[in-house]
Amino acid sequence: MPAEKADVVIVGAGIVGCSAAYFLSQEKLKVVVLEQNAIASGTSGHAPASLGLTLHYTEPPELCEMSRRGSQAVMEMAPAIAEETGIDVGFRRQPDLALAFSPHGWEEIQRLAPKQNLDNELLTAEQCYAREPRLSRDVKLYGGLWCDWAARVDSYRLTLALAQAAQKRGAQFLTRKAAGLVKQGSRVAGVVTSTGERVLCDHVLLATGVWTPEASKWVGVPLPVHPMKGEQLLLDYDGPPIDTHISGAGISNPPMVNFLFTRRSENTYLVGVTAYESYVFDSILREEAKQALLSFAVRLLPCLAEARVTGHMSGPRPIPPDGMPILGPVPSLEGAYVVVGNPGVYCCILWGQLVRDLVLRRPLSYSLKPFLPDRFSAPVQGKYGIMALREAAARHG
Ligand SMILES: Cc1cc2nc3c(=O)[nH]c(=O)nc-3n(C[C@H](O)[C@H](O)[C@H](O)COP(=O)(O)OP(=O)(O)OC[C@H]3O[C@@H](n4cnc5c(N)ncnc54)[C@H](O)[C@@H]3O)c2cc1C
């Protein structure tokens, strides 16, 4: 246990907690990170992390703007973090092609494309085949959206790199389960671990991902977060590289809610994705999901018939009921903050900087209003992000 009082205790060493540790330690603050398991053992170790502006993050405008600024920040900083730590964080530029698999999907793409506020290009089905000639004509396409502004990163490795850089600057990582808070009046004064140890501090960040409902009991404010599990296959394909990130709109192939195809490394590709609520943190791939993912991928890209299934990546996304992240100070408990939700990889840099600025009371360059933790005392308004995607898949599936 640290002998001295810390400036900030971070609960959770996922990509959010490690990014906050990175930016706080850069300011020479004394940072302690408590992790119940291993660094990046939660959701951050199970995400595909393609960066860009996925269509389901274009609404509402505040989430769109945050995802855009967040992706931009990762694109700018990932190479520097890789160089600083010597860890290859898997950062590569790649174009993004969103395909419409139904008339409804095409309407959605046309409606959402202008909201991206990016240099994107609406394509006819023929133009989609021209951009990626390996797409099969057996899957009917209604159009597509092309965007050069995209990239990918390995979220597991990026989390490790952020942690390592923070450690080099003095942040202390301890394997401990946090079990409650120490309070002094209306201020937070520390964290109590499951073995009764107390880590005293001036500020606490809850970066607890899908475990946040447990932490919400400590602060006395509802912080509902649903574990929305996603399943993805890993394939090895030795043919000529497919470097376009391909996604889909209007897919009707349950239990898939979206099609996602991305190159992860030399000859490894990822195919996704499903979304269902699962209250057990497991990385199991259901047989029906495997069949749906594989058969759709081979139907759309017949060259993948030669690919080998080498594994899978499955884990729960931390999703509040409205699909918007929860960001900011905990109401009525000075010095406590919460940062949780999707898209946590796009936004990891932005959210790490946000925690730094909240702790140091620096002005923010955007409003936190739609994301504040106090919004759950009333019924939630609207469904965004993965929650909207799930609803659309249920309606049209
Ligand atoms: C299938 C899938 C697809 C995704 N696609 C994308 C995408 O394309 N783009 C994107 O940006 N995001 C995507 N995400 C979401 C992204 O992965 C998450 O938003 C992000 O990883 C969440 O990071 P986190 O640090 O909040 O949570 P986690 O990585 O889960 O970290 C939380 C940590 O807190 C620890 N913890 C919890 N409670 C305690 C306690 N009491 N004491 C100590 N430690 C504790 C846990 O052990 C865990 O290590 C996807 C996720 C999945 C599963």
Ligand as a Chemical Component Dictionary entry (heavy atoms), coordinates in Angstrom:
data_LIG
# 
_chem_comp.id                   LIG 
_chem_comp.type                 NON-POLYMER 
_chem_comp.pdbx_formal_charge   0 
_chem_comp.three_letter_code    LIG 
# 
loop_
_chem_comp_atom.comp_id 
_chem_comp_atom.atom_id 
_chem_comp_atom.alt_atom_id 
_chem_comp_atom.type_symbol 
_chem_comp_atom.charge 
_chem_comp_atom.model_Cartn_x 
_chem_comp_atom.model_Cartn_y 
_chem_comp_atom.model_Cartn_z 
_chem_comp_atom.pdbx_ordinal 
LIG C1  C1  C 0 -17.428 -6.606 -29.337 1  
LIG C2  C2  C 0 -17.014 -5.219 -28.960 2  
LIG C3  C3  C 0 -16.862 -4.267 -29.943 3  
LIG C4  C4  C 0 -16.454 -2.971 -29.596 4  
LIG N1  N1  N 0 -16.196 -2.077 -30.589 5  
LIG C5  C5  C 0 -15.685 -0.866 -30.294 6  
LIG C6  C6  C 0 -15.257 0.026  -31.319 7  
LIG O1  O1  O 0 -15.257 -0.293 -32.512 8  
LIG N2  N2  N 0 -14.823 1.261  -30.938 9  
LIG C7  C7  C 0 -14.784 1.637  -29.640 10 
LIG O2  O2  O 0 -14.377 2.748  -29.357 11 
LIG N3  N3  N 0 -15.160 0.806  -28.648 12 
LIG C8  C8  C 0 -15.600 -0.434 -28.944 13 
LIG N4  N4  N 0 -15.958 -1.300 -27.955 14 
LIG C9  C9  C 0 -16.079 -0.778 -26.587 15 
LIG C10 C10 C 0 -14.777 -0.587 -25.882 16 
LIG O3  O3  O 0 -14.050 -1.775 -25.953 17 
LIG C11 C11 C 0 -15.079 -0.176 -24.436 18 
LIG O4  O4  O 0 -15.814 1.042  -24.459 19 
LIG C12 C12 C 0 -13.804 0.043  -23.620 20 
LIG O5  O5  O 0 -12.891 -1.013 -23.786 21 
LIG C13 C13 C 0 -14.186 0.160  -22.165 22 
LIG O6  O6  O 0 -13.009 0.379  -21.421 23 
LIG P1  P1  P 0 -13.067 0.557  -19.856 24 
LIG O7  O7  O 0 -11.721 0.903  -19.402 25 
LIG O8  O8  O 0 -14.186 1.481  -19.506 26 
LIG O9  O9  O 0 -13.569 -0.852 -19.308 27 
LIG P2  P2  P 0 -12.739 -2.210 -19.067 28 
LIG O10 O10 O 0 -11.738 -2.444 -20.098 29 
LIG O11 O11 O 0 -13.734 -3.267 -18.798 30 
LIG O12 O12 O 0 -11.957 -1.877 -17.739 31 
LIG C14 C14 C 0 -12.588 -1.803 -16.472 32 
LIG C15 C15 C 0 -11.624 -2.404 -15.465 33 
LIG O13 O13 O 0 -12.100 -2.130 -14.163 34 
LIG C16 C16 C 0 -11.758 -3.220 -13.336 35 
LIG N5  N5  N 0 -12.616 -3.150 -12.159 36 
LIG C17 C17 C 0 -13.967 -3.135 -12.127 37 
LIG N6  N6  N 0 -14.399 -3.043 -10.854 38 
LIG C18 C18 C 0 -13.301 -3.007 -10.058 39 
LIG C19 C19 C 0 -13.093 -2.932 -8.650  40 
LIG N7  N7  N 0 -14.112 -2.890 -7.781  41 
LIG N8  N8  N 0 -11.829 -2.887 -8.182  42 
LIG C20 C20 C 0 -10.761 -2.935 -9.050  43 
LIG N9  N9  N 0 -10.904 -3.045 -10.377 44 
LIG C21 C21 C 0 -12.158 -3.062 -10.887 45 
LIG C22 C22 C 0 -12.032 -4.426 -14.234 46 
LIG O14 O14 O 0 -11.375 -5.579 -13.780 47 
LIG C23 C23 C 0 -11.529 -3.925 -15.575 48 
LIG O15 O15 O 0 -10.180 -4.289 -15.812 49 
LIG C24 C24 C 0 -16.295 -2.609 -28.249 50 
LIG C25 C25 C 0 -16.452 -3.574 -27.262 51 
LIG C26 C26 C 0 -16.799 -4.891 -27.615 52 
LIG C27 C27 C 0 -16.914 -5.905 -26.529 53 
# 
loop_
_chem_comp_bond.comp_id 
_chem_comp_bond.atom_id_1 
_chem_comp_bond.atom_id_2 
_chem_comp_bond.value_order 
_chem_comp_bond.pdbx_ordinal 
LIG C1  C2  SING 1  
LIG C2  C3  SING 2  
LIG C2  C26 DOUB 3  
LIG C3  C4  DOUB 4  
LIG C4  N1  SING 5  
LIG C4  C24 SING 6  
LIG N1  C5  DOUB 7  
LIG C5  C6  SING 8  
LIG C5  C8  SING 9  
LIG C6  O1  DOUB 10 
LIG C6  N2  SING 11 
LIG N2  C7  SING 12 
LIG C7  O2  DOUB 13 
LIG C7  N3  SING 14 
LIG N3  C8  DOUB 15 
LIG C8  N4  SING 16 
LIG N4  C9  SING 17 
LIG N4  C24 SING 18 
LIG C9  C10 SING 19 
LIG C10 O3  SING 20 
LIG C10 C11 SING 21 
LIG C11 O4  SING 22 
LIG C11 C12 SING 23 
LIG C12 O5  SING 24 
LIG C12 C13 SING 25 
LIG C13 O6  SING 26 
LIG O6  P1  SING 27 
LIG P1  O7  DOUB 28 
LIG P1  O8  SING 29 
LIG P1  O9  SING 30 
LIG O9  P2  SING 31 
LIG P2  O10 DOUB 32 
LIG P2  O11 SING 33 
LIG P2  O12 SING 34 
LIG O12 C14 SING 35 
LIG C14 C15 SING 36 
LIG C15 O13 SING 37 
LIG C15 C23 SING 38 
LIG O13 C16 SING 39 
LIG C16 N5  SING 40 
LIG C16 C22 SING 41 
LIG N5  C17 SING 42 
LIG N5  C21 SING 43 
LIG C17 N6  DOUB 44 
LIG N6  C18 SING 45 
LIG C18 C19 SING 46 
LIG C18 C21 DOUB 47 
LIG C19 N7  SING 48 
LIG C19 N8  DOUB 49 
LIG N8  C20 SING 50 
LIG C20 N9  DOUB 51 
LIG N9  C21 SING 52 
LIG C22 O14 SING 53 
LIG C22 C23 SING 54 
LIG C23 O15 SING 55 
LIG C24 C25 DOUB 56 
LIG C25 C26 SING 57 
LIG C26 C27 SING 58 
# 
